[in-house]
Amino acid sequence: MTGYGHASWSIFRQITSFSVTQWIKATASNPNERVFSLKALTTPPTRENVELLVTRLACETSIGIANARFRRAPGQETLDAVDPMKFRGRQWSLAPKVKLEGLDRYLDGIDVIEAQAHFVASQFSQVFRGAPAENFMPQGLSEKYWFAFVWFCKTAGERFAHLFPMVCDLALMTIWNDMPTTEDEWRATCPAWRFVTITNSLQAAIGAPPNPKNMPEVYLDIADRLLSLCNYPSLDNVIAGSLAREAWRSPVMELEKRMLNAMKFRQTHPWCVAYPWIADNVFEAMHRQFPVPILQVEGILKANSYVPAINDKTVDFMAEVGGELMLQAWAMQLLEIPPATVAPPDTIQCGFRYFDIENVCPHQIADGCPGWFKPGDKSPYPADLSDEDTLLGCPFEKLLAGAGVNIQSLRLPNRENQSNEPQV
């Protein structure tokens, strides 16, 4: 339901489809010896691999920019560090540096996203489950869940505390810009920069804070004033930009249909992301119209307990999400982006293992499948031993086979499979 979420999905969908399609095309001439790496296939650059090289460099830059908006990589402080060639001379700070308790610290997009999610979850628990307010910041809680909130209250004043989820929400209502030409354009697409700018503009834009009970009535007016003062696109423009994808991308996936319908719902209830607990009827409508059939908690992906029934549509949607994870893992490994968890050398990983998701595949649950294997040995549970419509057999191997790729034909380059944080 945010512009940032829609833009991130769109760019990763394009990266995934483009890199996989171009790799299949580039390796089709030798289908029994497919090098499983875009970098290896484009080193050194030649006239024959120039198209694949352009694909690889474009994908790497887009992923670098997306990750920089979410969380800076170690050692990266300015935009030219993401891509020294494309952004030469653009020494624009990737994220704002803020001061709290006398200490300077970078505030990243992940700080805004995690703090908003924690704030909303805490309010939900207080309103619907009677949880005590002091549980908001229990001892030992990682600072990524509270740093942005504490800085917000110190900067804007505690009387504005109830506007924190709104400011986070507006910080995430971005329009994608993959090639910013000015520093202001860069900052306008970064949740962390937007969060800091909007926070610093609060008092000038609205004066005294509104009554928390009136947020549904005043949300749109306050949002428009804040965004206008910061020279950011209005909520209507951001929503229209997200919905425009429905016209040019057809047919859309079931997941995309839900995203688009959620944005349409937001047109009627612009405050529903920041304050979902305020109106019972709106809260129930959100869960009824947009039930999340999967839920990841601490690395475990399960059926959401809120779903009243696991019907055929729910199962199809879960299968679609699982397939998307497999496809993204395929693309990320082609681009040699480190997985979420370490795996033995000379192995590839299925989508569930790559993104560190447990207890989804039947072979994970019943057979203890590690989710990685050496291509020459096939997967631990070969797809050719199962029927086409059964859940048995490696889903990653099935995906490749469906694209005409024999998993035993994959050849891995010499590389180290290092552990790293998951990609956005």
C-alpha positions in Angstrom: 0.0 0.0 0.0 3.0 2.3 -0.3 4.7 3.8 -3.4 8.0 2.5 -2.1 6.7 -1.0 -1.9 5.2 -0.9 -5.4 8.3 0.6 -6.9 10.6 -1.9 -5.3 8.4 -4.8 -6.4 8.3 -3.4 -10.0 12.1 -2.9 -10.3 12.9 -6.3 -8.9 10.3 -8.0 -11.1 12.0 -6.4 -14.1 15.5 -7.3 -12.9 14.5 -10.9 -12.3 12.7 -11.4 -15.6 15.3 -9.5 -17.7 18.4 -11.3 -16.3 17.0 -14.8 -16.4 15.6 -14.3 -20.0 18.9 -12.9 -21.3 20.9 -15.6 -19.6 18.7 -18.4 -21.2 19.2 -16.7 -24.5 23.0 -16.3 -24.1 23.5 -19.9 -23.1 21.1 -21.5 -25.5 23.9 -22.3 -28.0 25.5 -24.7 -25.5 22.5 -26.1 -23.5 24.6 -28.9 -21.9 27.2 -26.5 -20.4 25.4 -23.4 -19.1 27.7 -21.2 -17.0 25.6 -20.1 -14.0 26.9 -16.5 -13.7 26.4 -13.4 -15.8 29.8 -12.1 -14.6 31.7 -15.1 -15.8 29.9 -15.0 -19.1 30.8 -11.4 -19.7 34.5 -11.5 -18.6 36.3 -10.4 -20.6 33.8 -8.2 -22.6 33.5 -9.1 -26.2 31.4 -8.2 -29.2 29.5 -11.4 -28.7 28.6 -10.9 -25.0 28.0 -7.1 -25.1 24.2 -7.5 -24.8 24.5 -9.7 -21.8 27.1 -7.3 -20.3 24.7 -4.4 -20.6 22.0 -6.5 -18.9 24.3 -7.4 -16.0 25.5 -3.8 -15.5 22.0 -2.4 -15.6 20.7 -5.0 -13.1 23.7 -4.5 -10.7 23.2 -0.7 -10.7 19.4 -1.0 -10.1 19.9 -3.4 -7.3 22.7 -1.2 -5.8 20.4 1.8 -5.9 17.5 -0.1 -4.4 19.7 -1.5 -1.6 21.1 2.0 -0.9 17.6 3.4 -0.4 17.0 0.5 2.1 20.3 0.2 3.8 23.8 1.4 2.8 26.4 -1.2 2.1 29.5 -1.2 4.3 31.8 1.6 3.2 29.2 3.3 1.0 28.3 6.8 2.0 27.7 8.6 -1.3 25.8 7.8 -4.5 29.0 7.6 -6.7 30.1 4.7 -4.5 27.1 2.7 -5.7 28.2 3.0 -9.4 31.4 5.1 -9.9 30.8 5.2 -13.7 27.1 6.0 -13.9 27.1 8.4 -11.0 30.6 9.9 -11.3 31.0 13.1 -9.3 27.6 12.7 -7.5 28.8 12.7 -4.0 25.4 12.9 -2.6 24.9 11.3 0.9 23.0 8.1 0.6 21.3 8.6 3.9 21.0 11.4 6.4 23.2 11.5 9.5 21.2 12.5 12.6 22.2 13.2 16.2 20.7 11.5 19.2 22.0 11.7 22.7 25.1 13.6 21.5 26.0 10.9 19.0 25.9 11.0 15.2 24.4 8.1 13.4 23.2 7.4 9.9 19.5 6.8 9.6 18.6 4.3 6.9 15.4 3.3 5.1 15.3 0.1 7.2 15.2 2.2 10.4 12.0 3.9 9.1 10.3 0.8 7.9 11.1 -1.4 11.0 10.2 1.4 13.4 6.9 2.0 11.8 6.1 -1.7 11.7 7.0 -2.0 15.4 4.9 1.1 16.3 1.8 -0.1 14.4 2.2 -3.7 15.8 2.5 -2.3 19.4 -0.6 -0.1 19.0 -2.5 -3.0 17.6 -1.5 -5.1 20.6 -2.5 -2.4 23.0 -5.9 -1.7 21.3 -7.0 -5.3 20.5 -5.1 -7.4 23.0 -4.7 -5.1 26.0 -0.9 -5.2 26.0 0.8 -2.7 28.3 2.3 0.4 26.7 5.7 -0.2 28.3 6.1 -3.2 26.1 6.8 -0.9 23.2 10.6 -0.7 24.1 11.5 -3.8 26.2 15.0 -4.1 27.4 17.3 -5.6 24.7 15.1 -4.6 21.7 17.3 -3.9 18.7 17.6 -0.2 18.0 16.4 -0.6 14.5 12.9 -0.9 16.0 13.0 2.3 18.0 15.8 4.6 16.9 13.7 6.5 14.3 10.8 6.9 16.8 13.0 8.2 19.6 14.8 10.6 17.2 11.4 11.8 15.8 10.1 12.6 19.3 13.3 14.4 20.3 13.2 16.4 17.1 9.5 17.2 16.6 8.5 17.0 20.2 6.7 14.3 22.1 3.3 16.1 21.5 3.7 15.0 17.9 4.4 11.3 18.8 1.1 10.1 17.5 2.0 11.5 14.0 5.1 9.2 13.8 3.3 6.4 11.8 2.0 9.1 9.5 5.4 10.6 8.8 6.8 7.1 8.2 3.9 6.4 5.8 4.5 9.6 3.9 8.2 8.8 3.8 7.4 5.6 2.0 5.0 7.2 -0.6 7.7 7.6 -3.2 7.8 7.4 -7.0 10.6 5.4 -8.5 13.5 7.3 -10.1 16.3 5.0 -11.2 18.4 7.9 -12.6 18.2 11.0 -10.3 19.8 14.0 -11.9 19.9 16.2 -8.8 20.5 15.6 -5.1 17.0 16.8 -4.4 15.6 14.1 -6.8 17.7 11.5 -5.0 16.5 12.6 -1.6 12.9 12.7 -2.7 13.0 8.9 -3.5 14.8 7.8 -0.3 12.5 6.9 2.7 15.2 8.0 5.2 15.8 11.4 3.7 12.0 12.0 3.3 11.4 10.9 6.9 14.0 13.5 8.2 12.7 16.3 5.9 9.1 15.7 6.8 9.9 15.6 10.5 11.7 18.9 10.3 8.8 20.4 8.5 6.0 19.3 10.8 5.6 22.4 12.9 5.9 24.8 10.0 3.3 22.8 8.0 0.6 22.1 10.5 1.3 24.1 13.7 -0.2 22.3 16.6 -0.7 18.6 16.4 -4.3 17.3 15.7 -6.3 15.2 18.1 -5.3 11.6 17.6 -9.0 10.6 17.4 -9.5 12.8 14.4 -6.7 11.4 12.2 -9.1 9.8 9.6 -10.7 13.1 9.0 -7.6 15.3 8.9 -5.0 12.8 7.4 -5.3 13.8 3.8 -5.2 17.6 4.5 -2.2 17.3 6.7 -0.5 14.9 4.2 -1.0 17.3 1.3 0.3 20.3 3.3 3.4 18.4 4.4 4.2 16.9 1.0 3.6 20.3 -0.7 6.0 22.1 1.8 8.7 19.5 1.1 8.2 19.7 -2.7 7.2 16.0 -2.9 4.5 14.5 -5.1 1.0 14.4 -3.5 -0.6 11.2 -2.3 -2.9 11.2 -5.3 0.0 11.4 -7.7 1.9 8.5 -6.0 -1.2 6.3 -6.0 -1.9 7.2 -9.6 1.6 6.2 -10.5 1.3 2.9 -8.8 -2.0 2.1 -10.5 -0.7 3.1 -13.9 1.1 -0.2 -14.0 -2.2 -2.0 -14.4 -2.6 -0.4 -17.8 0.8 -1.4 -19.3 1.6 -4.6 -17.6 -0.9 -7.3 -18.6 -1.8 -9.8 -17.5 -0.7 -9.1 -14.0 0.0 -11.7 -11.3 -2.4 -12.4 -8.5 0.0 -10.8 -6.1 0.1 -7.7 -8.3 -3.7 -7.6 -8.4 -3.9 -7.6 -4.7 -1.3 -4.8 -4.6 -3.3 -2.7 -7.1 -6.5 -3.3 -5.3 -4.9 -2.3 -2.0 -3.8 1.0 -3.5 -7.4 1.5 -4.7 -8.6 0.8 -1.2 -6.2 3.4 0.0 -7.6 6.0 -2.2 -10.8 5.8 -0.1 -9.0 5.4 3.2 -5.7 7.2 2.9 -4.9 6.8 6.6 -5.3 3.1 6.7 -1.6 2.2 6.6 -0.6 4.6 9.4 -3.6 4.0 11.6 -5.3 0.7 10.8 -6.5 0.3 14.4 -8.6 3.5 14.5 -11.7 2.2 12.8 -12.8 -1.4 13.3 -14.8 -1.6 10.1 -11.9 -0.4 8.0 -9.5 -2.8 9.8 -11.8 -5.7 9.2 -12.3 -4.7 5.5 -8.5 -4.7 5.0 -8.2 -8.2 6.4 -11.2 -9.5 4.5 -10.3 -8.0 1.1 -6.5 -8.5 1.4 -5.9 -11.6 3.5 -2.3 -12.5 3.6 -2.1 -16.2 3.0 1.6 -16.3 4.0 3.3 -14.8 7.0 7.1 -14.8 7.7 8.1 -14.5 11.3 11.7 -15.1 12.3 12.5 -16.8 9.0 9.4 -19.1 9.0 6.8 -18.8 6.3 3.4 -20.2 7.2 -0.2 -19.9 6.4 -1.6 -16.8 8.1 -3.8 -17.8 11.1 -6.2 -14.9 10.2 -7.2 -16.5 7.0 -10.6 -18.1 7.6 -10.1 -21.0 5.2 -7.3 -22.3 3.0 -9.2 -22.6 -0.3 -8.0 -23.1 -3.8 -7.4 -19.4 -4.4 -5.3 -19.1 -1.3 -3.2 -22.1 -2.2 -2.7 -20.8 -5.8 -1.6 -17.5 -4.4 0.9 -19.2 -2.0 2.2 -21.2 -4.9 2.7 -18.0 -6.9 4.6 -16.4 -4.1 6.8 -19.5 -3.8 7.4 -19.5 -7.5 8.4 -15.8 -7.3 10.9 -16.6 -4.6 12.4 -19.4 -6.8 12.7 -17.0 -9.8 14.3 -14.3 -7.7 16.8 -16.7 -6.3 17.6 -17.8 -9.8 18.3 -14.2 -10.9 20.2 -13.2 -7.7 22.5 -16.2 -8.1 23.1 -15.4 -11.7 24.2 -11.9 -10.5 26.3 -13.5 -7.8 24.6 -11.6 -5.0 25.4 -13.4 -1.7 22.5 -15.4 -0.2 21.0 -14.9 3.2 22.7 -18.0 4.7 26.0 -19.7 4.0 26.0 -22.8 1.9 28.8 -25.3 0.9 31.0 -24.2 -2.0 30.0 -25.2 -5.6 26.3 -25.4 -4.7 23.2 -23.6 -5.8 20.2 -22.8 -3.6 16.5 -22.9 -4.0 14.4 -19.8 -3.3 13.5 -20.9 0.2 17.1 -21.5 1.3 18.4 -18.5 -0.5 16.0 -16.2 1.4 16.3 -18.2 4.6 12.7 -19.3 4.7 11.8 -22.5 6.5 8.9 -25.0 6.6 7.3 -24.3 3.3 8.4 -27.0 0.8 7.2 -30.5 1.7 10.7 -31.7 1.4 11.8 -29.1 4.0 9.1 -30.2 6.4 9.2 -33.9 6.0 12.6 -34.8 4.6 14.9 -32.2 6.1 16.0 -30.9 2.7 18.9 -28.4 3.1 17.8 -26.4 0.0 21.2 -26.5 -1.6 22.9 -29.0 -3.9 25.6 -29.5 -6.5 24.0 -29.2 -10.0 25.8 -32.2 -11.3 24.3 -34.4 -8.6 20.8 -33.1 -9.3 18.6 -31.8 -6.5 18.1 -34.1 -3.4 14.5 -34.7 -4.6 14.6 -34.8 -8.5 11.7 -33.3 -10.3 11.7 -36.1 -12.8 10.7 -38.6 -10.1 7.3 -36.8 -9.5 4.2 -36.2 -11.6 3.7 -32.7 -13.1 0.9 -31.8 -10.8 2.2 -33.1 -7.5 3.9 -31.1 -4.8 6.7 -33.6 -4.6 10.0 -33.0 -6.4 12.3 -30.0 -6.1 10.4 -26.8 -7.1 13.6 -25.0 -8.1 14.5 -27.8 -10.5 10.9 -27.8 -11.8 11.2 -24.1 -12.5 14.4 -24.5 -14.5 13.0 -27.5 -16.4 9.9 -25.5 -17.3 12.2 -22.9 -19.0 14.1 -25.7 -20.9 17.1 -25.7 -18.5 18.5 -29.1 -17.3 19.8 -28.5 -13.8 22.7 -30.9 -14.4 23.9 -28.6 -17.3 24.7 -25.8 -14.9 28.4 -24.9 -14.4 29.3 -22.7 -11.5 32.2 -20.3 -11.6 34.9 -20.3 -9.0 33.5 -18.2 -6.1 33.0 -18.1 -2.4 29.4 -18.5 -1.2 29.5 -15.9 1.6 26.8 -15.2 4.1 25.2 -11.8 3.9 22.0 -9.9 4.8 19.0 -10.7 2.5 18.4 -8.3 -0.4 15.5 -6.0 -0.5 
